[in-house]
Amino acid sequence: MKCVHEAVVDAEQKSDVMIRSVYVAVAGSHLQSFNNRGCVILPEDREQIDEQDVEDVKINAREVSIPAQKRLPCIPSSSIIMSTVRTEC
């Protein structure tokens, strides 16, 4: 992020305009993505999903062995809520 900050400072100085925000795109053949899943099982007496459940799913999905220098923030791409009906015989 240091290089982005330096580029913004340089652009502000050269243009005499204050830059409040920037969009940065990262691309290249050296980048790879990895999809993973996380899940949380709700107790039987609870039917509603709360914010902590969502955070727990994100934490579970991030539990993958990836070297720290190669890691970027997790970007959730979709959510699936599955339900099972339990029957007793």
N, CA, C and O atoms as a GROMACS GRO file, in nm:
protein
  356
    1MET      N    1   0.081  -0.120   0.000
    1MET     CA    2   0.000   0.000   0.000
    1MET      C    3   0.086   0.126   0.000
    1MET      O    4   0.039   0.235  -0.035
    2LYS      N    5   0.211   0.112   0.039
    2LYS     CA    6   0.300   0.227   0.043
    2LYS      C    7   0.314   0.288  -0.097
    2LYS      O    8   0.316   0.410  -0.112
    3CYS      N    9   0.325   0.203  -0.199
    3CYS     CA   10   0.343   0.256  -0.334
    3CYS      C   11   0.218   0.330  -0.382
    3CYS      O   12   0.228   0.427  -0.457
    4VAL      N   13   0.099   0.286  -0.339
    4VAL     CA   14  -0.024   0.357  -0.375
    4VAL      C   15  -0.026   0.493  -0.310
    4VAL      O   16  -0.060   0.593  -0.373
    5HIS      N   17   0.010   0.498  -0.182
    5HIS     CA   18   0.014   0.626  -0.110
    5HIS      C   19   0.113   0.722  -0.177
    5HIS      O   20   0.084   0.840  -0.195
    6GLU      N   21   0.230   0.670  -0.212
    6GLU     CA   22   0.331   0.754  -0.278
    6GLU      C   23   0.280   0.806  -0.411
    6GLU      O   24   0.306   0.921  -0.446
    7ALA      N   25   0.208   0.724  -0.487
    7ALA     CA   26   0.155   0.767  -0.616
    7ALA      C   27   0.049   0.876  -0.598
    7ALA      O   28   0.042   0.969  -0.678
    8VAL      N   29  -0.033   0.863  -0.494
    8VAL     CA   30  -0.135   0.966  -0.466
    8VAL      C   31  -0.069   1.097  -0.426
    8VAL      O   32  -0.109   1.203  -0.475
    9VAL      N   33   0.030   1.092  -0.339
    9VAL     CA   34   0.101   1.212  -0.297
    9VAL      C   35   0.166   1.279  -0.418
    9VAL      O   36   0.158   1.401  -0.433
   10ASP      N   37   0.229   1.201  -0.503
   10ASP     CA   38   0.293   1.254  -0.622
   10ASP      C   39   0.190   1.319  -0.715
   10ASP      O   40   0.215   1.428  -0.767
   11ALA      N   41   0.078   1.254  -0.735
   11ALA     CA   42  -0.027   1.310  -0.822
   11ALA      C   43  -0.085   1.438  -0.764
   11ALA      O   44  -0.112   1.532  -0.837
   12GLU      N   45  -0.103   1.443  -0.631
   12GLU     CA   46  -0.153   1.564  -0.567
   12GLU      C   47  -0.056   1.680  -0.586
   12GLU      O   48  -0.096   1.792  -0.615
   13GLN      N   49   0.071   1.653  -0.569
   13GLN     CA   50   0.171   1.758  -0.582
   13GLN      C   51   0.180   1.809  -0.726
   13GLN      O   52   0.191   1.930  -0.748
   14LYS      N   53   0.174   1.720  -0.821
   14LYS     CA   54   0.186   1.759  -0.961
   14LYS      C   55   0.060   1.830  -1.013
   14LYS      O   56   0.069   1.915  -1.102
   15SER      N   57  -0.056   1.795  -0.959
   15SER     CA   58  -0.181   1.852  -1.011
   15SER      C   59  -0.235   1.965  -0.924
   15SER      O   60  -0.326   2.036  -0.967
   16ASP      N   61  -0.181   1.981  -0.803
   16ASP     CA   62  -0.231   2.080  -0.708
   16ASP      C   63  -0.380   2.056  -0.678
   16ASP      O   64  -0.457   2.150  -0.661
   17VAL      N   65  -0.417   1.927  -0.671
   17VAL     CA   66  -0.554   1.886  -0.639
   17VAL      C   67  -0.547   1.784  -0.525
   17VAL      O   68  -0.462   1.695  -0.526
   18MET      N   69  -0.638   1.798  -0.427
   18MET     CA   70  -0.642   1.702  -0.317
   18MET      C   71  -0.722   1.580  -0.363
   18MET      O   72  -0.836   1.592  -0.407
   19ILE      N   73  -0.662   1.464  -0.353
   19ILE     CA   74  -0.728   1.340  -0.392
   19ILE      C   75  -0.787   1.275  -0.268
   19ILE      O   76  -0.714   1.242  -0.174
   20ARG      N   77  -0.917   1.256  -0.268
   20ARG     CA   78  -0.985   1.201  -0.151
   20ARG      C   79  -0.996   1.048  -0.155
   20ARG      O   80  -0.994   0.984  -0.050
   21SER      N   81  -1.006   0.990  -0.273
   21SER     CA   82  -1.014   0.844  -0.283
   21SER      C   83  -0.961   0.799  -0.418
   21SER      O   84  -0.959   0.875  -0.515
   22VAL      N   85  -0.919   0.675  -0.422
   22VAL     CA   86  -0.868   0.616  -0.546
   22VAL      C   87  -0.921   0.474  -0.559
   22VAL      O   88  -0.955   0.410  -0.460
   23TYR      N   89  -0.928   0.427  -0.682
   23TYR     CA   90  -0.960   0.288  -0.711
   23TYR      C   91  -0.833   0.222  -0.763
   23TYR      O   92  -0.767   0.275  -0.852
   24VAL      N   93  -0.800   0.110  -0.707
   24VAL     CA   94  -0.678   0.040  -0.747
   24VAL      C   95  -0.718  -0.098  -0.799
   24VAL      O   96  -0.790  -0.172  -0.733
   25ALA      N   97  -0.669  -0.130  -0.918
   25ALA     CA   98  -0.692  -0.263  -0.974
   25ALA      C   99  -0.561  -0.340  -0.970
   25ALA      O  100  -0.455  -0.287  -1.002
   26VAL      N  101  -0.570  -0.463  -0.928
   26VAL     CA  102  -0.453  -0.550  -0.924
   26VAL      C  103  -0.477  -0.662  -1.024
   26VAL      O  104  -0.576  -0.734  -1.015
   27ALA      N  105  -0.386  -0.677  -1.118
   27ALA     CA  106  -0.404  -0.779  -1.221
   27ALA      C  107  -0.270  -0.835  -1.262
   27ALA      O  108  -0.166  -0.773  -1.240
   28GLY      N  109  -0.273  -0.951  -1.320
   28GLY     CA  110  -0.151  -1.010  -1.372
   28GLY      C  111  -0.155  -1.161  -1.365
   28GLY      O  112  -0.230  -1.219  -1.287
   29SER      N  113  -0.074  -1.222  -1.447
   29SER     CA  114  -0.071  -1.369  -1.452
   29SER      C  115  -0.010  -1.428  -1.326
   29SER      O  116  -0.024  -1.548  -1.301
   30HIS      N  117   0.057  -1.347  -1.246
   30HIS     CA  118   0.118  -1.395  -1.122
   30HIS      C  119   0.017  -1.408  -1.008
   30HIS      O  120   0.051  -1.460  -0.902
   31LEU      N  121  -0.106  -1.362  -1.028
   31LEU     CA  122  -0.209  -1.368  -0.925
   31LEU      C  123  -0.292  -1.495  -0.940
   31LEU      O  124  -0.319  -1.540  -1.051
   32GLN      N  125  -0.332  -1.550  -0.828
   32GLN     CA  126  -0.416  -1.669  -0.827
   32GLN      C  127  -0.528  -1.648  -0.727
   32GLN      O  128  -0.513  -1.576  -0.628
   33SER      N  129  -0.640  -1.712  -0.752
   33SER     CA  130  -0.750  -1.708  -0.656
   33SER      C  131  -0.772  -1.848  -0.602
   33SER      O  132  -0.732  -1.948  -0.662
   34PHE      N  133  -0.836  -1.854  -0.490
   34PHE     CA  134  -0.863  -1.981  -0.427
   34PHE      C  135  -1.000  -1.972  -0.362
   34PHE      O  136  -1.023  -1.884  -0.280
   35ASN      N  137  -1.088  -2.062  -0.397
   35ASN     CA  138  -1.222  -2.064  -0.338
   35ASN      C  139  -1.225  -2.168  -0.227
   35ASN      O  140  -1.173  -2.279  -0.242
   36ASN      N  141  -1.286  -2.132  -0.118
   36ASN     CA  142  -1.300  -2.223  -0.006
   36ASN      C  143  -1.437  -2.203   0.056
   36ASN      O  144  -1.502  -2.100   0.033
   37ARG      N  145  -1.481  -2.298   0.132
   37ARG     CA  146  -1.613  -2.288   0.196
   37ARG      C  147  -1.599  -2.293   0.347
   37ARG      O  148  -1.506  -2.353   0.401
   38GLY      N  149  -1.692  -2.228   0.413
   38GLY     CA  150  -1.699  -2.234   0.558
   38GLY      C  151  -1.842  -2.266   0.597
   38GLY      O  152  -1.934  -2.238   0.521
   39CYS      N  153  -1.861  -2.324   0.713
   39CYS     CA  154  -1.998  -2.354   0.756
   39CYS      C  155  -2.008  -2.342   0.908
   39CYS      O  156  -1.909  -2.353   0.980
   40VAL      N  157  -2.128  -2.321   0.952
   40VAL     CA  158  -2.160  -2.317   1.094
   40VAL      C  159  -2.291  -2.391   1.112
   40VAL      O  160  -2.386  -2.371   1.036
   41ILE      N  161  -2.296  -2.476   1.210
   41ILE     CA  162  -2.419  -2.550   1.240
   41ILE      C  163  -2.490  -2.479   1.353
   41ILE      O  164  -2.434  -2.457   1.460
   42LEU      N  165  -2.614  -2.443   1.328
   42LEU     CA  166  -2.694  -2.374   1.430
   42LEU      C  167  -2.754  -2.476   1.526
   42LEU      O  168  -2.785  -2.588   1.486
   43PRO      N  169  -2.770  -2.438   1.651
   43PRO     CA  170  -2.838  -2.527   1.746
   43PRO      C  171  -2.982  -2.552   1.700
   43PRO      O  172  -3.042  -2.468   1.633
   44GLU      N  173  -3.035  -2.668   1.736
   44GLU     CA  174  -3.170  -2.704   1.692
   44GLU      C  175  -3.276  -2.605   1.738
   44GLU      O  176  -3.377  -2.588   1.669
   45ASP      N  177  -3.255  -2.539   1.851
   45ASP     CA  178  -3.357  -2.448   1.904
   45ASP      C  179  -3.349  -2.307   1.844
   45ASP      O  180  -3.420  -2.217   1.889
   46ARG      N  181  -3.263  -2.288   1.745
   46ARG     CA  182  -3.247  -2.155   1.685
   46ARG      C  183  -3.264  -2.165   1.535
   46ARG      O  184  -3.203  -2.251   1.471
   47GLU      N  185  -3.346  -2.078   1.477
   47GLU     CA  186  -3.370  -2.080   1.333
   47GLU      C  187  -3.314  -1.958   1.262
   47GLU      O  188  -3.302  -1.959   1.140
   48GLN      N  189  -3.280  -1.855   1.335
   48GLN     CA  190  -3.235  -1.730   1.274
   48GLN      C  191  -3.083  -1.721   1.274
   48GLN      O  192  -3.017  -1.758   1.372
   49ILE      N  193  -3.028  -1.671   1.162
   49ILE     CA  194  -2.885  -1.652   1.148
   49ILE      C  195  -2.851  -1.510   1.193
   49ILE      O  196  -2.914  -1.414   1.148
   50ASP      N  197  -2.752  -1.496   1.280
   50ASP     CA  198  -2.713  -1.362   1.324
   50ASP      C  199  -2.575  -1.325   1.270
   50ASP      O  200  -2.511  -1.405   1.202
   51GLU      N  201  -2.530  -1.204   1.300
   51GLU     CA  202  -2.403  -1.154   1.248
   51GLU      C  203  -2.284  -1.239   1.295
   51GLU      O  204  -2.189  -1.259   1.219
   52GLN      N  205  -2.290  -1.290   1.417
   52GLN     CA  206  -2.181  -1.374   1.466
   52GLN      C  207  -2.171  -1.503   1.386
   52GLN      O  208  -2.061  -1.552   1.363
   53ASP      N  209  -2.284  -1.559   1.345
   53ASP     CA  210  -2.282  -1.678   1.261
   53ASP      C  211  -2.213  -1.650   1.129
   53ASP      O  212  -2.134  -1.733   1.082
   54VAL      N  213  -2.241  -1.536   1.070
   54VAL     CA  214  -2.178  -1.498   0.943
   54VAL      C  215  -2.028  -1.481   0.962
   54VAL      O  216  -1.949  -1.527   0.879
   55GLU      N  217  -1.987  -1.416   1.070
   55GLU     CA  218  -1.844  -1.399   1.098
   55GLU      C  219  -1.776  -1.534   1.120
   55GLU      O  220  -1.664  -1.556   1.075
   56ASP      N  221  -1.844  -1.625   1.190
   56ASP     CA  222  -1.788  -1.758   1.214
   56ASP      C  223  -1.768  -1.834   1.083
   56ASP      O  224  -1.669  -1.906   1.067
   57VAL      N  225  -1.861  -1.819   0.989
   57VAL     CA  226  -1.847  -1.884   0.858
   57VAL      C  227  -1.726  -1.827   0.785
   57VAL      O  228  -1.649  -1.903   0.725
   58LYS      N  229  -1.708  -1.696   0.789
   58LYS     CA  230  -1.593  -1.635   0.723
   58LYS      C  231  -1.462  -1.684   0.784
   58LYS      O  232  -1.367  -1.713   0.712
   59ILE      N  233  -1.458  -1.694   0.915
   59ILE     CA  234  -1.338  -1.743   0.984
   59ILE      C  235  -1.309  -1.886   0.942
   59ILE      O  236  -1.195  -1.920   0.912
   60ASN      N  237  -1.411  -1.970   0.939
   60ASN     CA  238  -1.394  -2.109   0.898
   60ASN      C  239  -1.345  -2.120   0.755
   60ASN      O  240  -1.261  -2.205   0.724
   61ALA      N  241  -1.394  -2.035   0.667
   61ALA     CA  242  -1.355  -2.039   0.526
   61ALA      C  243  -1.210  -1.995   0.508
   61ALA      O  244  -1.144  -2.038   0.414
   62ARG      N  245  -1.161  -1.910   0.596
   62ARG     CA  246  -1.024  -1.860   0.586
   62ARG      C  247  -0.920  -1.959   0.638
   62ARG      O  248  -0.801  -1.940   0.615
   63GLU      N  249  -0.964  -2.063   0.707
   63GLU     CA  250  -0.869  -2.157   0.768
   63GLU      C  251  -0.810  -2.249   0.662
   63GLU      O  252  -0.849  -2.364   0.647
   64VAL      N  253  -0.714  -2.194   0.590
   64VAL     CA  254  -0.644  -2.263   0.483
   64VAL      C  255  -0.496  -2.229   0.497
   64VAL      O  256  -0.462  -2.117   0.535
   65SER      N  257  -0.410  -2.323   0.468
   65SER     CA  258  -0.267  -2.298   0.480
   65SER      C  259  -0.215  -2.228   0.354
   65SER      O  260  -0.189  -2.292   0.253
   66ILE      N  261  -0.201  -2.096   0.364
   66ILE     CA  262  -0.146  -2.014   0.255
   66ILE      C  263  -0.035  -1.929   0.316
   66ILE      O  264  -0.056  -1.867   0.420
   67PRO      N  265   0.083  -1.924   0.253
   67PRO     CA  266   0.190  -1.840   0.308
   67PRO      C  267   0.144  -1.695   0.324
   67PRO      O  268   0.075  -1.641   0.237
   68ALA      N  269   0.181  -1.633   0.435
   68ALA     CA  270   0.135  -1.498   0.469
   68ALA      C  271   0.168  -1.396   0.362
   68ALA      O  272   0.088  -1.306   0.337
   69GLN      N  273   0.284  -1.406   0.298
   69GLN     CA  274   0.323  -1.306   0.199
   69GLN      C  275   0.240  -1.318   0.071
   69GLN      O  276   0.245  -1.230  -0.014
   70LYS      N  277   0.164  -1.425   0.057
   70LYS     CA  278   0.083  -1.444  -0.063
   70LYS      C  279  -0.065  -1.422  -0.036
   70LYS      O  280  -0.147  -1.448  -0.123
   71ARG      N  281  -0.100  -1.374   0.080
   71ARG     CA  282  -0.239  -1.365   0.120
   71ARG      C  283  -0.294  -1.225   0.102
   71ARG      O  284  -0.231  -1.126   0.142
   72LEU      N  285  -0.412  -1.217   0.041
   72LEU     CA  286  -0.488  -1.093   0.032
   72LEU      C  287  -0.615  -1.111   0.112
   72LEU      O  288  -0.649  -1.223   0.149
   73PRO      N  289  -0.686  -1.005   0.140
   73PRO     CA  290  -0.809  -1.018   0.218
   73PRO      C  291  -0.910  -1.111   0.152
   73PRO      O  292  -0.916  -1.123   0.030
   74CYS      N  293  -0.988  -1.175   0.235
   74CYS     CA  294  -1.094  -1.263   0.188
   74CYS      C  295  -1.208  -1.179   0.131
   74CYS      O  296  -1.250  -1.080   0.191
   75ILE      N  297  -1.257  -1.219   0.015
   75ILE     CA  298  -1.369  -1.150  -0.047
   75ILE      C  299  -1.484  -1.249  -0.063
   75ILE      O  300  -1.482  -1.330  -0.156
   76PRO      N  301  -1.583  -1.245   0.026
   76PRO     CA  302  -1.695  -1.340   0.012
   76PRO      C  303  -1.764  -1.320  -0.121
   76PRO      O  304  -1.796  -1.208  -0.160
   77SER      N  305  -1.788  -1.431  -0.192
   77SER     CA  306  -1.848  -1.419  -0.324
   77SER      C  307  -1.994  -1.460  -0.326
   77SER      O  308  -2.070  -1.412  -0.411
   78SER      N  309  -2.036  -1.547  -0.237
   78SER     CA  310  -2.176  -1.586  -0.232
   78SER      C  311  -2.206  -1.654  -0.100
   78SER      O  312  -2.115  -1.697  -0.029
   79SER      N  313  -2.333  -1.663  -0.070
   79SER     CA  314  -2.376  -1.730   0.052
   79SER      C  315  -2.487  -1.827   0.017
   79SER      O  316  -2.576  -1.795  -0.062
   80ILE      N  317  -2.481  -1.944   0.076
   80ILE     CA  318  -2.585  -2.044   0.057
   80ILE      C  319  -2.630  -2.087   0.194
   80ILE      O  320  -2.549  -2.125   0.279
   81ILE      N  321  -2.759  -2.082   0.217
   81ILE     CA  322  -2.814  -2.127   0.344
   81ILE      C  323  -2.884  -2.259   0.318
   81ILE      O  324  -2.980  -2.266   0.241
   82MET      N  325  -2.834  -2.364   0.383
   82MET     CA  326  -2.891  -2.496   0.364
   82MET      C  327  -2.966  -2.536   0.489
   82MET      O  328  -2.927  -2.502   0.600
   83SER      N  329  -3.074  -2.607   0.468
   83SER     CA  330  -3.155  -2.653   0.580
   83SER      C  331  -3.176  -2.803   0.564
   83SER      O  332  -3.193  -2.852   0.452
   84THR      N  333  -3.175  -2.872   0.674
   84THR     CA  334  -3.205  -3.014   0.671
   84THR      C  335  -3.322  -3.040   0.765
   84THR      O  336  -3.334  -2.977   0.870
   85VAL      N  337  -3.403  -3.131   0.727
   85VAL     CA  338  -3.517  -3.171   0.810
   85VAL      C  339  -3.478  -3.302   0.878
   85VAL      O  340  -3.440  -3.398   0.812
   86ARG      N  341  -3.488  -3.305   1.008
   86ARG     CA  342  -3.451  -3.424   1.083
   86ARG      C  343  -3.577  -3.506   1.114
   86ARG      O  344  -3.678  -3.453   1.157
   87THR      N  345  -3.567  -3.631   1.090
   87THR     CA  346  -3.678  -3.721   1.128
   87THR      C  347  -3.622  -3.831   1.214
   87THR      O  348  -3.510  -3.877   1.193
   88GLU      N  349  -3.700  -3.872   1.309
   88GLU     CA  350  -3.657  -3.980   1.397
   88GLU      C  351  -3.745  -4.101   1.371
   88GLU      O  352  -3.867  -4.088   1.356
   89CYS      N  353  -3.683  -4.218   1.365
   89CYS     CA  354  -3.758  -4.342   1.339
   89CYS      C  355  -3.777  -4.418   1.467
   89CYS      O  356  -3.837  -4.526   1.466
   0.00000   0.00000   0.00000
